[in-house]
Amino acid sequence: MQTGGSIVEGGFAEPVFASQAVFRAVMDAMARPGTVQPIDAGTNPPPPLNATAAAVMLTLADADTPVWLGPALARNDAVRGWLSFHTGAPMAEFASEAAFALMVDAGAVPPLTGFALGTQEYPDRSTTLVLQVDALTGGPNLTLAGPGIKGTQTIAPRPMPGHFDLQWREINGLYPRGLDIILAAPDAVACLPRTTRIVEGEV
């Protein structure tokens, strides 16, 4: 594992203020699914992790939230060390054991039903997937409906996991169990909470 400056540096310069700003942006994105919330991340993580995904993890993950890393990150000692140092979060061996899953390769995202989806009694015991994307525009349109959306909201993140719309509809059918997704572009976030549906056109 790499040691020294590459791991201990690159976190928030002012952790309290920065984490508060990132937390507000993520909560606004969760409350208004599909909207784009700018983030001035102020982080410099090891590649291939982008600054926004890193800022989200520094804000939300801690010693009580196991983190599962996708393949591209799991084999990257610099990223693993950086996240461990700055968050204190333990690394989960399996996606089904994770409070947070962090992925930078949409094509490698496992079936969404393989993450922790909670239980009927404790739906909050589920995974939040932080998925790094190239952009929140330019991909196939996703037309969203549900709580926090007036009518419909369209977003076009790229890239996304294969057959995402079909997988998301399957997850929707398990409500209140489910999965929450934070899409982390280089300078902004958007969220797909489990209450959000993907629909065809206007509703």
Beta strands, then each sheet from edge to edge (+ up, - down):
strand 1: 37-38
strand 2: 67-69
strand 3: 100-103
strand 4: 128-132
strand 5: 142-145
strand 6: 153-155
strand 7: 180-185
strand 8: 188-192
strand 9: 197-199
sheet 1: 1+ 8- 7+ 4+ 3+ 2+
sheet 2: 6+ 5- 9+
end
